[in-house]
């Protein structure tokens, strides 16, 4: 079980991803996660971090201001957490197993949900549609979480403006918008004022599908914002809620306008003397069918198998020990520390990529950071097979997103766009389709921390790596000892 976004200072053992910070909890077994939440306020969430189990095992983790403190905005009358989920009419574990067997892309989901309910636009589900009550004039807080597996989502409330006040448990400089876009893993807190004629309005979410020609679930999930003073409907009948106009599925302009609106509330201490200047490509790949393999195992495009990588390394989890155990106990042979700081070969990342660069190398490669070192990381999307937006999540850290853009990152041109004054602090960055994002952080939390695409289909294919952050000198700069009930493999 992972608490997504909780920094877990020195308590990496409580982070949760299987084979990274712990072995999985066996059926019937138990493990008590012990950790402290410090300096974070807003909305995070928890989810299973084993295969695709998080499809149905997740929930909100809400951190309110300390007793006696208040929000840095008008106190909302009510608060509602809205968890956007993804549903298969099948066991999601069977869906991913089939994909791993055949080498093809997994089936897309059959529905999206809001707090577990698909809503009125699907067959037979309208009697359980989530109702969010409001009173005319009041201002409420919606805590929106994309807990879906594989799809970025647009989110709207018909006829209502949304004021964004926080994201990933950090406050932001408030801005007003009619539409949100969240990648899986991201959270957005918004204020909504009930200033419209008292009736019923749909709250709706549907795909932002940035990959050209790739199949996706094109359905729409809804809940209902219901004014309590709405006139009583005639017997039995219900007033049909007003439906918002959703952005087109491929509306990258709207997604970009949203993601580039984020600022920290005030000037923030962005690291400037950079110890590690890193450049990671993030993208898909296609492996040729292994010699002698049955064609039924190579059902990817043109008889291949799907894969994915960062810097041409396709990440493989260990199976006997967690990476954190192997690191802390010095167990050899579990991982190597040769994850490259730069792509092994430079190429036109977002152009027409030569087929010879489509097959990454599998491995369990980590990148080592010393305690307290500063990192700048350029996340560069590739157009291998297809360009696509990637929600990249770093465990154990928040980072500043100092710039994003399209095409290949160009240091001489693009460093001038860096926001070193008030960039947003996040735990998951939306790397634009066919583009890049630049993040910065200080390695102040010792342990082993996964960096991965939060589309579970991509992590399955290997779109991940991990940072090994060494201990500092004092006890407060050192990973705690593992708990006695830490599961064994
Ligand atoms: Cu939301 Cu690796 O996790």
Boltz pocket constraint, residues with backbone or C-beta under 6 A from the ligand:
constraints:
  - pocket:
      binder: B
      contacts: [[A, 2], [A, 4], [A, 17], [A, 47], [A, 49], [A, 185], [A, 393], [A, 395], [A, 450], [A, 452], [A, 454]]
      max_distance: 6.0
